Amino acid sequence: MTKPVDHMLDQELDRLLFDRIWALGARAVQDNQISALADATLSTPTLEEYQNSRGQRMADLIKVIKLGISQLR
């Protein structure tokens, strides 16, 4: 069983990784002038907002995240 402290640490690390990937994806949207995703990058969602989003918003957020992951490679 996972200890509560370990779980909290994992959540914090997840948030840090999400924030880093989001920043890279948002920068790629700006640098490559991807107008279809410009609105999605006007604000930075929290990890929880990302996880709770639906529909077109979720689709756009996923595209930004994918761009961010590609920047890590």
C-alpha positions as CSV (number, residue, x, y, z in Angstrom):
1,M,0.0,0.0,0.0
2,T,1.2,3.5,-0.9
3,K,1.9,5.8,2.0
4,P,0.0,9.2,2.0
5,V,3.3,11.1,1.8
6,D,4.4,9.1,-1.3
7,H,1.0,9.8,-2.9
8,M,1.3,13.5,-2.3
9,L,4.8,13.5,-3.7
10,D,3.7,11.7,-6.8
11,Q,0.8,14.2,-7.3
12,E,3.3,17.1,-7.0
13,L,5.7,15.5,-9.5
14,D,2.7,14.8,-11.9
15,R,1.8,18.5,-11.6
16,L,5.4,19.7,-12.3
17,L,5.7,17.4,-15.3
18,F,2.4,18.5,-16.7
19,D,3.3,22.2,-16.2
20,R,6.7,21.6,-18.0
21,I,5.1,19.8,-20.9
22,W,2.3,22.3,-21.2
23,A,4.8,25.2,-21.3
24,L,6.7,23.5,-24.1
25,G,3.5,22.7,-26.1
26,A,2.3,26.3,-25.7
27,R,5.6,27.6,-26.9
28,A,5.5,25.3,-29.9
29,V,2.0,26.6,-30.7
30,Q,3.3,30.2,-30.6
31,D,6.6,29.5,-32.4
32,N,4.9,27.6,-35.2
33,Q,1.9,30.0,-35.3
34,I,-0.7,27.2,-35.0
35,S,-3.7,29.4,-35.0
36,A,-6.1,26.5,-34.4
37,L,-4.6,26.0,-31.0
38,A,-4.0,29.6,-30.1
39,D,-7.1,29.9,-28.0
40,A,-6.3,26.8,-26.0
41,T,-3.0,28.3,-24.9
42,L,-4.3,31.7,-23.8
43,S,-4.3,30.4,-20.2
44,T,-2.5,27.5,-18.5
45,P,-4.8,24.8,-17.2
46,T,-4.0,23.0,-14.0
47,L,-3.5,19.3,-14.2
48,E,-7.0,18.9,-12.6
49,E,-8.6,21.2,-15.2
50,Y,-6.9,19.2,-17.9
51,Q,-8.2,15.9,-16.4
52,N,-11.7,17.2,-16.1
53,S,-12.1,18.9,-19.5
54,R,-14.3,17.4,-22.2
55,G,-15.2,17.7,-25.8
56,Q,-13.3,20.1,-28.1
57,R,-11.5,21.7,-25.2
58,M,-10.0,18.3,-24.2
59,A,-9.1,17.6,-27.9
60,D,-7.2,20.9,-28.1
61,L,-5.5,20.4,-24.8
62,I,-4.3,17.0,-25.8
63,K,-2.9,18.4,-29.0
64,V,-0.9,21.0,-27.0
65,I,0.3,18.3,-24.6
66,K,1.4,16.1,-27.6
67,L,3.4,19.1,-29.0
68,G,5.0,19.5,-25.6
69,I,6.0,15.9,-25.4
70,S,7.5,16.0,-28.9
71,Q,9.6,18.9,-27.7
72,L,11.0,16.8,-24.9
73,R,12.4,14.3,-27.4
